[in-house]
């Protein structure tokens, strides 16, 4: 019987099942920690215990510092879209709808998603590594000894800054993307004028789409900051733990914004 037990534990099926159980347990632990910290942040937010200095600092970091990379990623995506779409639309006699297609795509999906990816890559990873370093160097434990709440001092300014500033980043990046796509369409396809492009932008773009974009962007910003801070807060094991926590924060943030985007699509466009 003992030999059978040893054989089973060494089998590939057992190892795969064990790995799946471990990953599933880690998933629920991480999700539970993020949910708990969201409630803690919400508690301090509703009681207006906000560190305004930290909020302004994190807002500047979230929006201003990340704007160049966000504009670069969104504009390049818009240029690629225009290069592929504009010539085909002209061939099919739809040159008057190029701006409409680009603007709807940018406002509903590409502008928000690509901005979210850029924010995760630059700000989310930075927040995770910062809190992970504070954790492994016992700075967070020192804050607790001094009776300073990490959720009030570390989490709340970051989450609130992400929630407030992400819509502004998305507005600027999406507008810039639409303009660069228009210039690209003029160069990539014949008979496409600037007036024709700009006029078609507003043919099917409504205030409702913009409002949904801003709400989605705010949710993205809050989720990115909350997940990145939470994963960094759970870091263990020195420099290696910092790297693991940062990677985990980036992966969870990518998955989170895709899930949130799917929820918005079902709620407003399905």
N, C-alpha and C positions, 0 to 999 in steps of 0.2 A: 504493500500500500504506500509505503514511504517513497519507494522508487517511482511509483506512478505519479505521486504529488510532485516530486522533483522534475520528472519528465514534462509534466504539464506546465510547470512554472518556467521551464526553459524553452517551451515551444513558441513559435512565432505568433500563433493566434493569441496566446496568453499575453505576450508582450504588447501586441497591438491593442488588445482590450484594456490592459493596464494603462497604456499611454492615453487612450481615449478617456478613461475614467479620470485620470490625473488632469488632463486638459479641461474636461468638463467641470471638475471641481474648482480648478483655477479660474475658469470663466465666471462661475457663480460667485466666487469670493471677490473677484475684481469688480463685477457688476454690483454686488452688495456694498462694497466699500465706496464706490462712486455714488451710489444712491444715498448712502448715509451722509457722505460729505456734502452732497447737494442740499440735503435737509438742514445740515448745520449752517451752510452758507445762507440758505433762505431764512433761517432764524435770525441771523445777524443783520440780514438785509431788511427784513420787516421791522426790526427794532431800530433801524437807521444807525447802527454802530459801524459806520464807514470811515476808514482812514482816507481822507480826501487827498492827502499828499501822495500816498501809495497809489490811489486810483488814477490821479493825473499822470504819475510816472509810468504806470502800466499802460494807460491809454496811449501815451506818446509812443511807447515801445511797440504796442500792438498795431497801431495805424501808421505812424510816420516811418518807423524803421523798416516795416515790411512792405511799404508801398512800391519801392523800385522793383523788387522781385515779383510782386503781384502784377504790376503793370506789364512787365516783360512776359510773364507766362500767359496772361489773358490776351495780350495783343498778338503774340505769336500764334496762339490758338485761333484767334479771329482771322489772321492773315491766311493761315492754312485753310480755314473754312471757306474764305472768300475765293481763294485761288482755285479750289476744287468746284465750288458751286456756281460762281459767276459765268464761266464759259458755257456750262451746260444749260443754265437758265436762259442765256441768250440764244442758244441753238433751238431751244423749245419755245421761243417767243415769249419768255417770261422775264425780260429784263426789268420790267416795272415792279417786280416782286422780289428782287434780290435784297433790297434793304429790309423788307418785311421779314423775309426768312432769317436773315442774319440777326436782326434785332430780337425777334422772338426766341431764337436759339440762345442768344447771349443773355437775355433777361431771365428766361425761364430756367436755363440749365448751365450753360458753359461759364458765364460770368461768375455765378455763385460757386459752382463746383471747383473751378480752377483757382479761384481766389482762396477757397478753403484749403485746397492742396498746398498752395503757396504758404499760407499762414501756418499750416501744420509743419511744413518742412523747416520754416525759419523760427516762428514764435513758439509753437507747441513743443518742439524738441528742446528749445532753449529753456522753457519753463520747467519741463520735466527734468532736465539735467541740473538745473539750478536747485530745485527742491530735493532732488536725489543727493546732490552734494551736501546740502544742509543736513539731510538725514544721516548720511554715513559719517559725517564729521561731528555729529551730536549737537548741532546748532538748534535743531528743533526741540530736542530734549532740554536744552538750556532755556528755551523760550517757555516750555511748560513749567520748569522750576521757578521761573520768574513770574508765573501765573499770567502769561501772555498767550492767548488762544491762537494757535496756528491757523485755524479756520478764519478767524477775523482778520489777522494780519497778513497771511499769505494767500489764502484761497479767495476771499471775497473781492479784493481789488482786482485780481487777475480775471476772475469769472465775470465780474461786472464790466470791466474794461473790454473784454471780448464781446459781451452782449451789446454794448453801446457802440463800439467803434467798427465792428465788422460791417454793418450796413453802409457806413460811409466809404469804407474801402471798396465794397462791391459796387457802389454807385460810380465811383471814380474809375475803377478798372473796367466796368461794363461799358461806360460811355466812351472811354479811350479805345476799347476793343471795337465798338461799332464804327468809330471814326476811322481807325486803321483798316478795318475791313472794307470800308467804302473806298478809300484810296487804292487798296489792292484790287478791288473789283474794277475800278476805272482803268487800271493798267492791264489787268488780265483779260478783259473782255471788251470788244468793240461796242460802240454806241451806248455805253453806260456813262452818263454824265453825273456830276455831283448833285445837281438839282433833282434829277430822276431818282437817285439813290436816297437822298434825305427825305424826299416826299414819300417814298414807299415805306420808309422806316415807321411812320406813324399810321399807316393804313390799317394794321391789325394789332398794334400795340396799345393796350388799354391801361388805365390807372390800376385796375385790379391786378394785372400782371406785375406791375411795379411794387404794389403793396405786398403781394405774396413773396416777391424777391427779397424785400427788406425784412419781412418777418422770418423768412428762411435763413437769411444771412445772420440775423441776431441769434437764432437758435444754433447755427453753426459756430459762431464765435464763442457763445457760452459753453457749448459742448467741448470744443477744442481746449479751452482753458481749464475746464473742470477735469476732463480726462487726463490731460497732461500733468496738471498739478497733483491729482490723485495718484497716478502711477509713479511720479517722482517721490511722493510722500511715502510710498511703500517700499522704497529701495532698501536693499540689504547687501552687505558683503563688500564694501569698499569700492574701488574703481570699476571692477567688473559689474557690481550691482548697479552702478550709475549707467553703464552702457545698456544693461538689460532693461532697466526702467525706462530709458529714453526710447529704445526700440519698441517696447511694449506700448508706450504712450502714442507713438506715431501710428502703429498698426491699429490700435483701438480707435484713434481719432479718425483715420481713414474709413474704417468700417462704420463708425457712428454717423458720419456725415452722409454716407451712402444710404444708410437705413433711414435717417431723418428725411433725406431727399425723397426716398421712396414713399414715406408716409405723407409728405406734402403733395406728391403727385397723385396719390390715391385720394387724398382728402379734397383737393381743389380741381383736378383735371380728369379724374376717372369718371 
